[in-house]
């Protein structure tokens, strides 16, 4: 049917083809709206850059989605408001505590068993006797940085970036040192899941990683 004209396809009275035809009409409408919005943004972008230059000087960050970029920061928690403190590290205990049995907090039984049996292998942080899951850093990140490796001073990959904190949603425009944080998945948790949870020894062999630590 790939070589058939649209009128011939529609003449088949196939329910799936009819559905796809109606869906395509909606897709085109959305595409036109998206293109119009994108065009409006592009006309305004030069004005935004002028404001950034006026505020921060001539030196600006390169485009995070179009160039290689190295960002320097440190591991740190933060205090967004009175009597509220977020520590620099979360652990497997927190994952278990959030379990409700319903998405997105439906923790697999195998993972709960590993926690209850304290079967952490060599992936536990000895200071908290638990598997670290995420860590916060003062790195400045934005959309397109997800999956970027985070390295320590020895050049070892200790995590991968996947998000930013809620209180710093405006960080694309204004970096706030006391609030802006990047959220990373700890390498030890990644290896713990690959090894203890998934039993994917072949992946560890391919990564030449054994016994915990950084990637």
N, C-alpha and C positions, 0 to 999 in steps of 0.2 A: 504493500500500500504506500510505500515511500514515494513512488513515482506518480501517484494519483493526484489530480487537482482537488482543491478544497470542495468544489461542488459535487464531485464524484464521491468523495469521502462522506460528505453529509448525506448523500443519497443512499448510503448503506444502512442508515437508521440504526447505527450502532450506539448503544447508550454511553459507552466510554468515550467515543469520539464526540458525541454531542456534549458531554460534560466538559471535555477538554476544550471544545470550541467556546463554550460559555466562560470557562475559566480564563482563556486567552484574552477575551474581551475585557475582563476585569483587570488582568495583568497589564494590558496596554494602557488602560486608564490610570492605573497606579504608576506606571512607568512615566507617563506624561507629567503627572504631578511631581514625581521625584526629580525629573529633569528640570522642571520649572523652578523647584525649590533650590536645586543645585546651582542653577544659573544665577538666581538671586543672591545666593551665598557668595559665589565667585565675584560678583560685582561689589559686594561689601568687604571682601577679604582684604583688599589693599588698604581700606580705611582702618581695619583692625590692626594691620601691621604697622601703620603709622602711629597708632595709639600705643602699641607695645614699644616701639622705638622711643617715643616721647617719654614713656614711663621708665623703661629699663636701659636706655642707651642703645648704641648701635649693635652691640653683641647680643645675638639671639640664638636660642637653641636651633640646631638643624632639625629638619623634619624627621620625626621618629619613625615614620613609615617609609621614608624614601632613602635614608642613609644609615650607615652603621654608626652607632653612638655608644659611648662608654659613660655611664653615670656613676658617680662616687657618692656613697652614703654610709650610714652605720646602722646597726641593729638597735632599735629603740621603740618603746611603747609610747603612749601619749595619754593626756587627760583632756577630753573634749569639753567637759563642764564640771561644775562643782560636785564632788563626791563620786565622780565616775572616772575609773582608771582602766585602761586597756594595757595589759602586759605585752612584752615583746614576743611572747611565744604561746602557742596553744598546743594541746596534747591530745592523744587518743582518748583520754578520759573525757574530754569535752565532746568528742564525737559520740561516744556512748551515751553521755548525759542528754544529748539532743535527740536521741532516738525516740520516735513516736510510733513507728510502724507504718507511717504514711509518707509518701514522697513530699518534699525532698529529704526527709529525715528518717528514711527506712533503712536502718543499718543492717547489713547482711549478718546472718547468724554466725557464719564462719569468723567474721571480724569480731563480733561480740565474744565468741569463745576464746579467741586469741587474747583479748583483753582480760577476761575473767581468769584465764590460766596464767596470765602474765608471761605469755609466750612471745617475748619481744625479740628473741635472738640477740644480735649485737647492735640493734638499731635504737636502743633506748638511750635517752639523755640521763646520765647517772645523777645529775643534780636534782632531777625531779622523779627519777625512777619510772619513766614513762616514755612512750614514743612521741617525739615532737612532730606536729602536723604542719603548722604554719608559723611563719615569723614575719615581723614587721620591720621595715627599714625606712630610713629617711630619703631613699632614692626618689627622684622625680620621674614619674612614668605617665603614660597616656595610652589612649587606644592604639593598638598596633604593637605594643610592647609585650603583650601576653605570650608566655612561653620563653621569654628571654632568660638566659642563665644568670644567676647571681653567684659571684665568686668571692671567696675570702682573700686575705692578703697573700696567701700562698698560690693563688690561681686555681684553687679547687672549687668545683661547682658544688655549692651547698644548698641550692634551691632553684626553683623556677618561678618567675613572676606570673601572677594570674589576675590581679585586681588591685584596686586602690580603695582606701577607706571612705566611708560615706561622708564624713565631715570635710573631706578635701575634694569634693566634686568640682569645685571651681579652680582646681589647681592648674588646669590648662591655661587659665588667664592670670592666676595669682598664686604663687607658691607661698604657703604659710608654714614656716619651719616647725612651729609647735604642734601643728595638726596634720600636715601632709605626710602620709605614709603609703608605702607600697606593700602589698601583701604577697608573700611567696609561699609556695609549697616546699616544705623542708625535704632535702634529698634523702634523709634517713626514712621519712615516711614513704617516699616513692619506692625506695629499695625494700622497705618492709612489706609494702603491698605486693610488689613484684615477687618477692621471695616467700614470705610467710603466708600471705593470703592467697596469691595466685599460683604459687609453686612453679613459677616460670624460670627455672634454673638456666634454661638455654639463653634467656635474655641477659641474665647476670654474667654468663660466660662470654657472651658477645661484647658486653660492656667491660669485661675483665674486672668486675667488681665482686669482691667476696668479703663477707664478714662485717659489713656495716661501714659507716663513715660517709665520706663525700663521694661523688661520682668521679 
